[in-house]
C-alpha cells in the first residue's frame, strides 16, 4: 500500500511538473506574440491643412471610425479592460497633453498606428481596428490625422497595456482569436498594400461599400453583412442587415430613422452597447443613403 501511494505521489508530481512546464512555455509564447516587433515601410501621405480638412477628420473620427468610442469623448485616453491576471488594456491619450502620444508623434507614426496597427516602437497594438482603417482612402486618412493633430491637450497619463500571466497563456492558445475582431491587427494586415483611393463621395453603392468597410460594420455583421456571432457573452448575435433592404423589408426612410433614433420600424430599441447607433447617427443623410444603396445591391 505504501509503495502504491509512493508511486501515485510520484505520478502526480510528474503530472504537475508537466503542467507547469507547458504553462510556462505557453506564457513565453504568448508574451513573444504580444511583444513582436514589426518593420513596416510607412508610405508618406499629404496631411492637409485648414479648417475644412480638420472638420472632415473630426466627422470621420466621430461618425465613421468611432475613435471616441475607445479613446474617450475628448480622446484623452480610457481604460478598456482592467483584469490584471488577463490584461490591463488602455486606449491611448491621443492629444499633446501630459501623457499623450501626439507630442512625440510624427506624421509617419500616425500612419503606422492607424493604418498598420503598430506603435512607434514597432509593437503591434491590441484591439486597434487597423484591419478596417487600412482601407481608409488617402484623403480621408490625411484628414483624420489633421484632426488628431489639432486636438486640444488633455493631461491624462495612460499606463501601457500589459498582458497578465493568464492572458499570455490564453493568447498563446489563440482563445482571443475566435472573435470577429483580431487581437493584434498587425498580424492580419497586408502591410505592403498601397493606400487606396476612396470612391467619390455620393449616394452610390460604391461609396456605401467604402463606408461600411471602414466603419466596423463587418466586424459584427460579417463580411457579407448577413449576420455574425455575439461580440460578448450574453449579448445578442449581430443580425442580417442585408435583408432589411430587400423588397418587403425596410424602406430607406425607416433605415435612416432607425440609425438616427435607435428605434427600429417594429419599435425595438437598439442596444447602444452592441450597436453604437449614437455614433452612426452623426453620419450625413447622403452617407446613410449610400450605405442603404449598398445594402440594396447585396440582394438575397
C-alpha positions in Angstrom: 0.0 0.0 0.0 2.8 2.4 0.9 4.6 1.6 -2.3 1.4 2.2 -4.3 0.9 5.6 -2.6 4.5 6.4 -3.3 4.2 5.8 -7.0 0.9 7.7 -7.1 2.6 10.7 -5.5 5.5 10.4 -8.0 2.9 10.3 -10.8 1.0 13.4 -9.5 4.3 15.3 -9.1 5.3 14.4 -12.6 1.9 15.5 -14.0 2.1 18.8 -12.1 5.7 19.3 -13.4 4.4 18.7 -17.0 1.6 21.2 -16.5 3.9 23.8 -15.1 6.4 23.4 -18.0 3.5 23.5 -20.5 2.1 26.6 -18.9 5.5 28.3 -18.8 6.0 27.5 -22.5 2.6 29.0 -23.4 3.3 32.0 -21.2 6.6 32.7 -23.1 4.9 32.1 -26.4 2.1 34.5 -25.6 4.5 37.1 -24.4 6.5 36.8 -27.6 3.5 37.3 -29.7 2.4 40.4 -27.8 5.9 41.9 -27.9 6.7 41.1 -31.5 8.3 43.9 -33.4 7.1 44.8 -36.9 9.3 46.5 -39.5 6.8 48.5 -41.5 7.6 50.5 -44.6 5.3 53.5 -43.9 4.2 55.4 -47.0 4.3 59.2 -46.8 1.0 60.9 -47.4 0.0 64.5 -47.6 -1.6 65.9 -44.4 -4.0 68.7 -45.4 -4.2 72.0 -43.6 -7.1 74.2 -42.9 -10.5 74.1 -41.2 -12.3 72.0 -43.8 -9.7 69.2 -43.6 -9.9 69.2 -39.8 -13.7 69.2 -39.9 -13.7 66.3 -42.3 -11.3 64.4 -40.0 -13.4 65.2 -37.0 -16.5 63.8 -38.8 -14.7 60.6 -39.6 -13.5 60.2 -36.1 -16.9 60.8 -34.5 -19.3 59.2 -37.0 -17.3 56.6 -39.0 -14.1 55.3 -37.4 -15.6 56.0 -33.9 -12.3 56.9 -32.3 -14.2 58.4 -29.3 -15.8 55.1 -28.5 -12.4 53.7 -27.2 -10.2 56.8 -26.6 -12.9 58.8 -24.7 -15.0 61.8 -25.6 -12.0 64.1 -25.5 -9.7 61.5 -27.0 -7.6 61.8 -23.8 -7.5 58.0 -23.3 -9.5 55.5 -21.4 -9.4 52.1 -19.6 -11.0 49.4 -21.8 -10.3 46.2 -19.7 -8.9 46.0 -16.2 -8.3 42.4 -15.4 -4.6 42.2 -14.2 -4.3 38.5 -14.5 -5.6 38.5 -18.0 -4.9 42.0 -19.4 -5.0 45.7 -18.5 -5.9 47.3 -21.8 -5.8 51.1 -22.2 -6.7 53.3 -25.1 -4.0 55.9 -25.6 -4.3 59.6 -24.9 -4.2 60.9 -28.4 -3.7 64.5 -27.5 -0.5 66.5 -26.9 -1.2 66.9 -23.2 0.7 65.3 -20.4 0.7 61.5 -21.0 -0.5 62.0 -24.6 1.2 60.5 -27.6 0.8 63.4 -30.0 3.7 65.5 -28.7 6.1 62.9 -29.9 4.3 61.6 -33.0 5.5 62.2 -36.5 3.1 62.0 -39.5 4.6 58.6 -40.2 3.8 57.5 -36.6 0.1 58.4 -37.2 0.0 56.4 -40.4 1.8 53.5 -38.8 -0.7 53.4 -35.9 -3.9 54.0 -37.8 -3.2 52.1 -41.0 -0.9 49.3 -39.8 -1.8 48.9 -36.1 1.8 49.3 -35.0 3.2 51.8 -32.4 6.4 53.9 -33.0 8.5 51.2 -31.2 7.2 48.6 -33.7 4.9 46.7 -31.4 1.5 45.6 -32.6 -1.4 47.5 -31.0 -4.0 45.4 -29.3 -7.7 45.8 -30.3 -6.9 48.7 -32.6 -9.2 48.3 -35.6 -6.5 49.0 -38.2 -7.7 46.0 -40.2 -10.6 48.2 -41.1 -8.8 51.6 -41.0 -6.2 50.3 -43.5 -9.0 50.7 -46.1 -9.3 54.4 -45.5 -8.7 56.4 -48.7 -5.6 58.5 -48.7 -7.5 61.8 -48.4 -9.6 60.6 -45.5 -6.6 59.2 -43.8 -4.8 62.6 -44.2 -7.9 64.4 -42.9 -8.2 62.1 -39.9 -4.6 62.8 -39.0 -5.0 66.5 -39.5 -7.9 66.4 -37.0 -5.9 64.4 -34.4 -3.0 66.8 -34.7 -5.4 69.7 -33.9 -6.8 68.3 -30.7 -6.6 70.5 -27.6 -4.2 69.0 -25.0 -5.6 66.7 -22.3 -3.5 65.8 -19.3 -4.0 62.1 -18.6 -1.2 59.7 -18.1 -2.4 56.4 -19.5 -0.4 53.3 -18.5 0.9 50.9 -21.1 -1.2 48.0 -22.0 0.1 44.8 -20.3 -0.8 41.2 -20.7 -1.2 39.3 -17.4 0.1 35.7 -16.9 -3.2 34.0 -17.6 -3.8 36.3 -20.5 -0.5 35.4 -22.1 -1.3 31.7 -21.9 -4.7 32.4 -23.5 -3.0 34.5 -26.2 -0.7 31.5 -27.0 -3.7 29.2 -27.1 -5.5 31.5 -29.6 -8.5 32.0 -27.3 -8.8 35.7 -28.2 -8.6 34.9 -31.9 -12.1 33.4 -32.0 -13.9 36.7 -32.0 -14.7 38.9 -35.0 -12.1 41.5 -34.1 -8.4 40.5 -34.4 -6.5 40.7 -31.1 -3.4 42.1 -32.9 -4.5 43.5 -36.3 -0.9 43.9 -37.4 -0.8 40.1 -37.7 -3.5 40.1 -40.4 -2.9 43.3 -42.4 -1.2 43.4 -45.7 1.4 46.0 -44.8 2.7 46.1 -48.4 -0.6 47.1 -49.9 -0.9 50.6 -51.4 -3.1 53.1 -49.6 -6.4 53.0 -51.5 -8.2 55.9 -53.2 -11.7 56.1 -51.9 -14.6 56.2 -54.4 -16.1 59.7 -54.9 -18.5 60.7 -52.1 -22.1 60.4 -53.2 -25.3 58.4 -52.8 -23.9 55.4 -54.6 -23.5 51.7 -53.7 -19.7 52.1 -54.2 -19.4 54.8 -51.6 -21.7 53.0 -49.3 -19.5 49.9 -49.5 -16.5 52.0 -48.7 -18.1 53.5 -45.6 -19.2 50.0 -44.4 -15.7 48.8 -44.9 -14.1 51.4 -42.6 -16.9 51.9 -40.1 -16.5 48.5 -38.5 -19.9 47.2 -39.7 -18.4 43.9 -41.0 -16.8 43.3 -37.6 -20.1 42.5 -36.1 -22.4 41.8 -39.0 -20.0 39.7 -41.1 -18.1 40.4 -44.3 -21.4 40.0 -46.3 -23.5 41.8 -43.6 -25.6 38.7 -43.2 -25.1 38.4 -39.5 -22.4 37.4 -37.1 -21.9 35.9 -33.6 -22.4 37.8 -30.4 -19.4 40.0 -29.5 -19.7 39.3 -25.8 -21.1 36.5 -23.7 -24.8 37.1 -23.1 -25.1 39.7 -25.9 -27.4 39.1 -28.9 -26.0 37.9 -32.2 -25.5 40.6 -34.8 -28.4 40.4 -37.2 -28.5 40.0 -41.0 -28.8 43.7 -42.1 -28.6 43.0 -45.8 -32.2 41.5 -45.6 -33.5 44.9 -44.5 -33.1 46.3 -47.9 -34.8 43.6 -50.0 -38.3 44.1 -51.3 -40.8 43.8 -48.4 -38.1 44.8 -45.8 -37.4 48.3 -44.5 -37.7 51.5 -46.6 -34.8 53.9 -46.9 -36.6 56.3 -44.6 -37.1 53.6 -42.0 -33.4 52.8 -42.2 -32.3 56.4 -41.7 -34.8 56.8 -38.8 -33.5 53.6 -37.1 -30.0 54.9 -37.2 -30.9 58.4 -36.1 -33.2 57.4 -33.2 -32.0 53.9 -32.2 -35.5 52.5 -32.7 -36.4 50.0 -35.5 -39.6 50.1 -37.6 -41.0 47.5 -35.3 -40.5 49.6 -32.3 -37.5 47.7 -30.9 -34.8 49.9 -29.2 -31.3 49.2 -30.4 -28.8 48.2 -27.6 -26.2 51.0 -27.8 -23.5 48.7 -26.3 -24.0 46.2 -29.1 -24.9 48.6 -31.9 -23.3 52.0 -31.5 -26.1 53.8 -33.4 -25.4 57.1 -31.5 -22.1 57.3 -33.3 -23.5 56.4 -36.7 -26.4 58.8 -36.2 -23.8 61.5 -36.8 -23.4 60.4 -40.4 -24.9 62.7 -43.0 -28.1 61.8 -44.8 -26.1 61.2 -48.0 -23.7 58.8 -46.2 -26.6 56.8 -44.7 -28.3 56.7 -48.1 -25.2 55.5 -49.7 -25.0 52.6 -47.2 -28.6 51.8 -47.9 -27.9 51.7 -51.6 -25.0 49.3 -50.9 -27.3 47.1 -48.7 -29.9 47.0 -51.5 -27.2 46.0 -54.0 -26.4 42.8 -52.0 -29.7 41.1 -52.7 -30.8 37.9 -51.0 
